Amino acid sequence: MTQWEDDFMRLVDSFVVETKDPKILEEISQLDRESRLLGISFYDMYCVVLQDLKGHQSLVAEFKTFMSLRKAKPVF
């Protein structure tokens, strides 16, 4: 696994754990179910969603906001 993949997975995990919005949590749950039905990893499915915005605009917007806030935080 590359460093980029590891960082992405940690960022997605943090987003999932810290998200409080029930609509976003439902979308995440839906993506998890779909990924299991397709036989792909949740992270692969998440990458697809980030690239194809149809039907998941609010999830992508929330994730982008989360990412920008994470980048703004100083690392200690």
N, C-alpha and C positions, 0 to 999 in steps of 0.2 A: 504494500500500500504506500502511496506517495504521501509526502507531508501535506500537500494540498488536500488530498482525499481525507486524511485524518483530521485536518483542521475543519473541513466542511462538515464532517460527521459530528464533530464536537459542537460546532455552531448550531447545527440542526437539533441536536440533542438538547442543548441549552434553551433554544427557542421553544421546543416542545414542552420542556419542564416548566419554563417561566410563563408561558402563555396562559392567560386567565379568561380570554374571550371564548364563550361557549360555541360561537359560530366557527371560530378558527379551530377550536379543538375538535369539532365535528368534522371539519374538512380534513384535518390530520388523520382522524380515525377512518374516514372514507378512503384516503390515500393508502393507509396501512392495509385495509381490506383488499383494495384493488391490487396492490403490489403482491399480496399473498396469492390472490387468484391467478395473477399473471406469472407467478413464480420468479419474480425479481425482487431485489432488495428494496426496502423502504427508501433508502438513500438514492438509488437509481430512479425510482418513481418520483422522488422529490426533485431531482435534477430535471426530469422531463417536464414537470409542472412549472418549474422556474423558467424554462425555455418556451413553453407553450402556455400562454396566459388564459386560454379559453376556459371559462368556468371556475377559475381559481384566482380572480383578480384580488380579492380581499386578502387571501392567504399570502400571495406574493408581495402585496404592498406591506403587510404587517412584517413579513420576514425581512424585506429590504430596510424597513425602519429599524428593526431589531439589529440588523447587521451594521447599519450606520451608527447606532448608539454604542454598539460593542467596539467599533473601531475608534470612537471618540474617547472611550474610557482608558485612563492610563493603566499600564500593566505594572504591577509591583511584584 
